[in-house]
Amino acid sequence: MTIVNIVDRRKRGQRFLIVNAIIEAAWHHNSRTDADQVHPESGGPDYAEREHSSLEEAVRWANSFPEPVVLYLYDEDAGSRKTVCRHSKSPASR
Protein backbone atom coordinates (compact mmCIF):
# COMPACT_ATOMS: atom_id res chain seq x y z
CA MET A 1 0.00 0.00 0.00
CA THR A 2 1.56 3.27 -1.03
CA ILE A 3 -0.94 5.72 -2.55
CA VAL A 4 -3.93 5.73 -0.23
CA ASN A 5 -5.62 8.82 -1.66
CA ILE A 6 -5.35 11.11 -4.67
CA VAL A 7 -6.39 14.75 -4.40
CA ASP A 8 -6.75 16.28 -7.86
CA ARG A 9 -6.44 20.06 -7.67
CA ARG A 10 -5.92 20.58 -11.40
CA LYS A 11 -8.10 23.25 -12.95
CA ARG A 12 -7.41 21.74 -16.35
CA GLY A 13 -8.40 18.16 -15.54
CA GLN A 14 -7.87 16.85 -19.06
CA ARG A 15 -4.14 17.66 -19.03
CA PHE A 16 -1.97 14.62 -18.35
CA LEU A 17 1.28 15.17 -20.25
CA ILE A 18 2.72 17.70 -17.77
CA VAL A 19 1.55 18.01 -14.15
CA ASN A 20 3.05 18.91 -10.80
CA ALA A 21 2.79 16.36 -8.02
CA ILE A 22 3.18 16.52 -4.27
CA ILE A 23 3.13 13.61 -1.86
CA GLU A 24 2.49 13.81 1.83
CA ALA A 25 2.74 11.00 4.37
CA ALA A 26 -0.82 9.73 4.85
CA TRP A 27 -0.59 9.85 8.65
CA HIS A 28 -0.70 13.66 8.44
CA HIS A 29 -4.45 13.31 7.93
CA ASN A 30 -5.08 11.22 11.07
CA SER A 31 -6.38 14.23 13.01
CA ARG A 32 -9.03 15.09 10.43
CA THR A 33 -12.63 14.26 11.17
CA ASP A 34 -13.70 10.90 9.71
CA ALA A 35 -10.22 10.13 8.33
CA ASP A 36 -9.03 6.57 8.00
CA GLN A 37 -6.14 6.08 10.40
CA VAL A 38 -2.63 5.29 9.18
CA HIS A 39 0.23 4.32 11.48
CA PRO A 40 3.20 6.68 11.18
CA GLU A 41 6.03 4.76 9.54
CA SER A 42 9.65 5.51 8.89
CA GLY A 43 11.33 4.95 5.58
CA GLY A 44 9.77 7.66 3.47
CA PRO A 45 9.56 11.44 3.36
CA ASP A 46 6.86 13.43 5.12
CA TYR A 47 6.67 15.61 2.01
CA ALA A 48 8.11 15.62 -1.49
CA GLU A 49 7.31 17.36 -4.74
CA ARG A 50 7.95 16.74 -8.39
CA GLU A 51 7.32 19.24 -11.14
CA HIS A 52 6.80 18.90 -14.88
CA SER A 53 6.21 15.17 -15.13
CA SER A 54 3.45 13.21 -16.85
CA LEU A 55 0.51 11.97 -14.83
CA GLU A 56 1.74 8.40 -15.34
CA GLU A 57 5.21 9.31 -14.03
CA ALA A 58 3.69 11.11 -11.02
CA VAL A 59 1.64 8.05 -10.05
CA ARG A 60 4.63 5.74 -10.54
CA TRP A 61 6.80 8.09 -8.43
CA ALA A 62 4.22 8.27 -5.62
CA ASN A 63 3.88 4.49 -5.63
CA SER A 64 7.63 4.11 -5.17
CA PHE A 65 7.55 5.30 -1.54
CA PRO A 66 7.56 2.57 1.12
CA GLU A 67 4.98 4.26 3.34
CA PRO A 68 1.33 5.20 2.62
CA VAL A 69 1.10 8.59 0.91
CA VAL A 70 -1.48 11.04 -0.39
CA LEU A 71 -0.79 12.23 -3.93
CA TYR A 72 -1.79 15.81 -4.78
CA LEU A 73 -1.99 16.76 -8.46
CA TYR A 74 -1.70 20.31 -9.76
CA ASP A 75 -1.56 22.02 -13.12
CA GLU A 76 1.98 22.43 -14.43
CA ASP A 77 2.04 26.12 -13.49
CA ALA A 78 0.77 25.56 -9.94
CA GLY A 79 1.47 23.43 -6.90
CA SER A 80 4.36 23.99 -4.56
CA ARG A 81 5.18 23.67 -0.88
CA LYS A 82 3.30 26.93 -0.28
CA THR A 83 0.18 25.66 -2.08
CA VAL A 84 -0.12 22.35 -0.25
CA CYS A 85 0.44 24.05 3.12
CA ARG A 86 -2.66 26.17 2.56
CA HIS A 87 -4.76 23.03 2.18
CA SER A 88 -3.40 20.57 4.71
CA LYS A 89 -1.44 20.18 7.89
CA SER A 90 1.97 19.33 6.48
CA PRO A 91 5.21 19.54 8.47
CA ALA A 92 6.12 22.66 6.51
CA SER A 93 3.09 24.47 7.93
CA ARG A 94 3.95 23.72 11.56
C-alpha positions as semicolon CSV with decimal commas, in nm:
position;residue;x (nm);y (nm);z (nm)
1;M;0,000;0,000;0,000
2;T;0,156;0,327;-0,103
3;I;-0,094;0,572;-0,255
4;V;-0,393;0,573;-0,023
5;N;-0,562;0,882;-0,166
6;I;-0,535;1,111;-0,467
7;V;-0,639;1,475;-0,440
8;D;-0,675;1,628;-0,786
9;R;-0,644;2,006;-0,767
10;R;-0,592;2,058;-1,140
11;K;-0,810;2,325;-1,295
12;R;-0,741;2,174;-1,635
13;G;-0,840;1,816;-1,554
14;Q;-0,787;1,685;-1,906
15;R;-0,414;1,766;-1,903
16;F;-0,197;1,462;-1,835
17;L;0,128;1,517;-2,025
18;I;0,272;1,770;-1,777
19;V;0,155;1,801;-1,415
20;N;0,305;1,891;-1,080
21;A;0,279;1,636;-0,802
22;I;0,318;1,652;-0,427
23;I;0,313;1,361;-0,186
24;E;0,249;1,381;0,183
25;A;0,274;1,100;0,437
26;A;-0,082;0,973;0,485
27;W;-0,059;0,985;0,865
28;H;-0,070;1,366;0,844
29;H;-0,445;1,331;0,793
30;N;-0,508;1,122;1,107
31;S;-0,638;1,423;1,301
32;R;-0,903;1,509;1,043
33;T;-1,263;1,426;1,117
34;D;-1,370;1,090;0,971
35;A;-1,022;1,013;0,833
36;D;-0,903;0,657;0,800
37;Q;-0,614;0,608;1,040
38;V;-0,263;0,529;0,918
39;H;0,023;0,432;1,148
40;P;0,320;0,668;1,118
41;E;0,603;0,476;0,954
42;S;0,965;0,551;0,889
43;G;1,133;0,495;0,558
44;G;0,977;0,766;0,347
45;P;0,956;1,144;0,336
46;D;0,686;1,343;0,512
47;Y;0,667;1,561;0,201
48;A;0,811;1,562;-0,149
49;E;0,731;1,736;-0,474
50;R;0,795;1,674;-0,839
51;E;0,732;1,924;-1,114
52;H;0,680;1,890;-1,488
53;S;0,621;1,517;-1,513
54;S;0,345;1,321;-1,685
55;L;0,051;1,197;-1,483
56;E;0,174;0,840;-1,534
57;E;0,521;0,931;-1,403
58;A;0,369;1,111;-1,102
59;V;0,164;0,805;-1,005
60;R;0,463;0,574;-1,054
61;W;0,680;0,809;-0,843
62;A;0,422;0,827;-0,562
63;N;0,388;0,449;-0,563
64;S;0,763;0,411;-0,517
65;F;0,755;0,530;-0,154
66;P;0,756;0,257;0,112
67;E;0,498;0,426;0,334
68;P;0,133;0,520;0,262
69;V;0,110;0,859;0,091
70;V;-0,148;1,104;-0,039
71;L;-0,079;1,223;-0,393
72;Y;-0,179;1,581;-0,478
73;L;-0,199;1,676;-0,846
74;Y;-0,170;2,031;-0,976
75;D;-0,156;2,202;-1,312
76;E;0,198;2,243;-1,443
77;D;0,204;2,612;-1,349
78;A;0,077;2,556;-0,994
79;G;0,147;2,343;-0,690
80;S;0,436;2,399;-0,456
81;R;0,518;2,367;-0,088
82;K;0,330;2,693;-0,028
83;T;0,018;2,566;-0,208
84;V;-0,012;2,235;-0,025
85;C;0,044;2,405;0,312
86;R;-0,266;2,617;0,256
87;H;-0,476;2,303;0,218
88;S;-0,340;2,057;0,471
89;K;-0,144;2,018;0,789
90;S;0,197;1,933;0,648
91;P;0,521;1,954;0,847
92;A;0,612;2,266;0,651
93;S;0,309;2,447;0,793
94;R;0,395;2,372;1,156
